[in-house]
Amino acid sequence: MPKNNIKFKLDEITCLYEITKAIHASLDLRKSLYKILDLLSEHLGLSHGSIILVDPDTSEMHIEVAHGMSAREKNRGRYKLGEGVIGRVIESGQSMFIPNINEEPMFLNKTRSRGRLDKSKISFTCVPIKDEQKVIGALSADRTLTKSFMFKNNDISILTVISSLIAQKVSLLNKINQETDRLRNENKRLKKKLDKKYSFSNITGNCRKMQEVFYLINSVAKSNANVLLLGESGTGKELVANAIHYNSLRADKNFIKVNCAALPTNLTEGELFGYEKGAFTGAYSQKMGKFELAHGGTIFLDEIGSLAMESQGKLLRVLQEREIERLGGVRVIKINIRLIAATNKDLAEALQDGFFREDLFYRLNVYPIYLPPLREREADILLLAEHFLKRYSKEYHKDIKRISTPAIDALSQYHWPGNVRELENAIERAVLLCDNQVLHGYNLPPSLQTAEETGTQQSQSLEGAVSRFEQELLIDALKSCRGNIRQAAKLLKTTERIFGYKIKKYTINIKKYK
């Protein structure tokens, strides 16, 4: 084999090797394509290399990257399907070799990038870039013809190999971009759903005390101030904490929740601040603590009044210095967190009794929000009950339209020691038991029907319970029939006479239901 041939083969192999490396070196498509054209010029002497891509929306072809062309020249390189050599290659999917561009009428020279060069000594090669059977673009290059160059037809072969590598890169990046777009859209959808779930409007309450709570939440949400949520168990402290975080400037960062009452005393420090491998027996690997996980976001410490005094001191240092040390570690780790704490205990009383540190109390009590118990929100009981009825009817595929009057009376008369959480559980249970379109008093838990366990009213006799049930049926029938006694009696499968007798017995005012 002649020495020139051997040298050219070596240049081809070197060029292909370098191009393969360049393609896989970056996810930046344009950067990889520019490198390919540089390598074609450096190793194979191919000049004015250009890579043309097809716009999938308009089918217009444009020069994506080019070697030895100005931005203005490159911008001129726009083609329609079948137009010129490039348009023909992309339309047909077949390569073309032009031995002399000066003698080829199909060569349009749209870029006008060859200036004063002798065009009679320039050949032009263009090969399609195919993703499977679909042509997505073209790769082209010039070669200046000299006596020493003998392998002009080999340009098609080498450029075809390179075009397949480009196609693989484009296909991979398209898949990555599609997946990225899918994940981005999914993230937006979930964030929108999350924002809706934890918006202020999702916290049900119209009474004056809850309006004050909404005002306080709205005022503090956008700040970085520590918040202390006070109130009995079941008043919705975690729901408020969610609303504050997801409406804050940290909404896209981590929101870490910790129930301090559930942490064993000997494990509290390790859970909150993390530990290094070998810090204690069983510490087989390094573990990040909750504060470290919450860096940049918000940490919610529920039942903070349950923390032991030793843990309170370490928490105070974290809040003052904004830094932590893992158990068994020597490195100080800076943290940027917002703290929301909650408790159902009277911290002022715990402070006086010596169970809570005074300095920590004042550090936490920057912005206290008191959540009233449900018994102080009488106007919200029916509102909440209907909210939970709608939610659980949908969840359990029940077609329950309303709550009966006796059931409303039972809900209103009960004093709700378990607050909103107890009301939610009561309605969920009632929905499960309800087998028609009206939720009745007998669907409610026994404690609400008789209130025997709560002391809200005396235990009823069998006769009293039957009478109450009978009244409920009569009232429901009147409501359904808009006070029409005949239709109501028919609905209950009884006579008008008996129905009228029962109405008089229980002194039911028919006019209320017309």
LOFINU-683430 format. One record per residue (C-alpha): x, y, z negated. Coordinates in steps of 0.02 Angstrom, whole numbers, plus 50000, padded with zeros to 5 digits. Example, Ala and Ser with C-alpha at 12.3 -4.5 7.8 and 13.67 -1.06 7.14 Angstrom:
# LOFINU-683430
506154977549610 506844994749643 
***
This chain:
# LOFINU-683430
500005000050000 500715017350044 501335027749898 500035041349935 498645028349919 499345021849753 499475039449683 497685043449736 497025027449654 497905032049492 497165049449499 495435041949524 495615030349374 496305044349266 494915056049321 493545043249284 494295039549113 494375057949067 492615061149133 491915046649031 492745053948875 492075071348915 490285065048938 490255056248769 491205069748675 489745081848657 487855082648655 488005099448743 487545095048924 488215110949004 489865109348913 490065091348974 489605096049153 490855110349162 492205098549099 491775085949236 492005099049372 493655104649296 494285086749298 493735084149480 494745099249529 496265094749422 496425076249468 495615074649640 495835091849717 493955094349740 493515112849735 491895122649720 491115108149630 489305110849579 487955101149490 486185104849546 484695099649440 482855098649486 481605108249380 480305094849335 478905107849325 479205117749487 480265105149587 481425119749625 483285115549631 484575126849552 486435126149516 486615121649333 488515122749326 489835126749458 491735127249472 492565142349552 490945152349571 490415168749493 488735170149403 488045179949551 488605166649676 487905152849569 486235161749554 486075161849744 486135142949744 484275139349739 483505126649858 481845119149905 481555100849938 482295096250107 483165113150127 484975112050185 486165097950143 485785098549956 483905098949982 484015084350105 485085073849985 483865076449841 482365073149953 483065057350032 484105050849886 485525047550010 487305054350004 487965065650142 489755069250199 490065084650308 491815083450388 491815101850440 490595114050361 490915126650500 490125115050628 488635108850527 487025119250548 486225110950396 487595118050285 486795134450230 488215141450120 486915150250013 488135154249874 489355163049994 490725157749873 492065152549997 492515170250046 493895171450175 494355153150171 494555144250339 492895134850341 493475124150486 494655115350365 493365112150226 492385096050208 490855094750096 490205079750000 488515078849912 487815063849818 486155062049726 486035060549537 484765046949500 483915042249338 483425024549387 482475027549553 482055045849520 483215059149594 483505072449461 484885082249546 486455081949653 488345083049634 489335091749771 491125097149802 492275104049938 493935097349996 495195107250096 495805095950236 497695093550254 498805081350347 499275072850184 497455068850142 496885052550219 495445046650111 494045059250140 492685045550149 493205039749976 492475055749902 490705048749917 491195033149817 492025042549675 490665055949664 489315042349665 490115033949513 490235050749424 488435055249468 487835039149384 488785044149226 487955061349233 486245053249257 486515042549102 486995058049003 485485067949064 484325053249027 485035051148852 484885069748814 483105070048881 482645056048763 483505064748619 482625081148662 480945072448676 481195063948509 481785080348433 480245089148500 479135075248435 479925076148262 479835095248265 477985094748310 477665081348180 478595091848052 477525107048098 475945096548086 476415089547916 476955106647853 475305113947910 474385099747824 475455102247668 475175121047669 473305118047684 473325104947547 474265116147426 473545132947476 472775143847342 471065140947420 471235122347384 471155125947197 469295126047161 468625139147042 467515154647045 467415159046861 468275174646796 469655165146707 470125155646865 470125171746966 471425178246843 472445162446871 472365164847061 472975182747041 474455177246934 474925163147056 474845174847205 475895187947116 477315176147067 477375164047216 478565174147326 479785178047185 481135167047107 480505169546929 480355154546812 478535150046780 477805141746625 476115133246649 475115131246489 473515121446464 472735105146408 473015088846501 471985087646659 471795106446690 472765105946854 474515111646806 475355100746938 474165107147072 474625125047026 476485120647028 476255113647205 475355129447260 476735140547192 478135130747277 477295128347446 476835146847454 478575152647402 480115157247502 480785139847458 479325130447537 480425121547664 481645115547530 481515101147406 480165100947273 480725088947136 479495083647000 480015076646831 478865070646693 479905073846537 478725063546429 479115048146534 481015049846514 481815038946379 482865049946264 484485040646304 484225042346492 483625060346501 485325068346532 485795055846667 484125058146757 484175077046751 486035080246782 486635064146863 488155053546822 489805047446893 490255029446926 490815021146764 490105034946653 489255021546547 488875003046552 487804999746704 488355015346799 488975005546951 488895020247070 488765039047071 487015046347055 486395064047089 485255071246955 483575079546982 484305097146968 485595093347101 484255085947215 483225101847193 484655113247249 483945127147357 482165122447310 481075120547156 481095108747007 479495105446910 479745099546731 478065093046670 477765090446483 479345100146441 478805100746260 479275082246248 481145085446277 482285080946132 483245095446049 484915089646122 484195089446298 483415106546269 485145113746233 485875106746394 484375112846493 484635130246422 486435130446482 485885125346657 484615139446663 485875152246600 487415147146700 486555139446853 487795125146850 487835106946795 489085093246757 488675075146791 488865062846648 490665056746649 491155070446773 492355085046757 491805095146907 490615109646885 489235109547017 488375126047057 486495124847086 485185136647154 483485131547089 481835138847037 481065131346880 479215128346850 478875120746680 477235114446609 476625108546440 475005104346351 475815107846182 475805124246087 477635128946109 477495143545988 476925131545853 478275118845900 479545133045888 478965137345710 479025118945661 480805117345726 480395105645871 480785117946010 482255129746033 481835148146020 483135153446151 482465140546276 480675146146243 481075164046289 482055158346442 480545148246502 479215160746452 479655173346588 477985171546676 476695161246581 475075155846663 473695148746554 472505136446636 470825136346546 469995119746497 468465114546594 467295118046447 467775136546468 467365135646653 465525130946645 465165139946809 466445128946899 465815111846841 464525109646979 465705117347108 467065104847063 465835090347055 465235094047232 467035095947291 467485078647224 465845071347288 466275076947464 468055070247452 467625053047385 466075050947493 467215052947643 468565041747570 467355027547528 466275030047683 464695034547586 463325046047650 462935054847486 462075071547515 461865078747341 461875076747152 460195074547065 459575087546940 459695075946787 461465071446841 461895089946854 461165092546679 462235078346611 463805085546693 463415102946623 463045097146445 464635086646427 466135095346348 467505087046456 468935083046338 469905076346490 469555092246590 469585092246782 470475075346790 469065067246690 467755075446800 468625069146956 468705051446888 466865052146837 466315057647012 467415044547097 466635030946990 464885037647024 465195037747212 465755019547206 464165014747113 462965025447215 462005015747349 460915029547424 461035047847477 460805055047302 462035053147158 460985049647002 461335051546818 461395032646796 462865032146917 463895042746795 464975034846658 463995029646500 464865043046397 464065056446508 462345048246506 462205047246317 463735057246260 463795045346113 465675045246109 465855064046128 464595070546002 463745081746130 462045073946097 461235059546001 461205041746069 459565038346160 458335024146131 457835012346271 456175021846288 457095038446302 458305031846432 456855024746536 455915041346524 457445050846581 457695039046728 455845040746775 455945059846772 457475059146883 456565048647013 455045060247013 456095075947034 457145068247172 455575063147266 454845080747250 456465088347312 456515076647462 454705080447506 454775099147465 453475097647327 452205087747429 451415075847302 450645064347431 452295061747524 453265060247360 452075046847296 452225037547460 454115038747450 454085030547277 452785017847336 451485023147207 449785032047210 449485050747202 448495048247040 449925039546951 451195051947021 450125066546961 449925058646789 451825056846772 452095074946824 450915080846687 451725069046562 453445076246590 452825094146622 453715095146791 453405111546882 453005107047063 453215125047124 455085124047091 455285111147229 454185118747366 
***
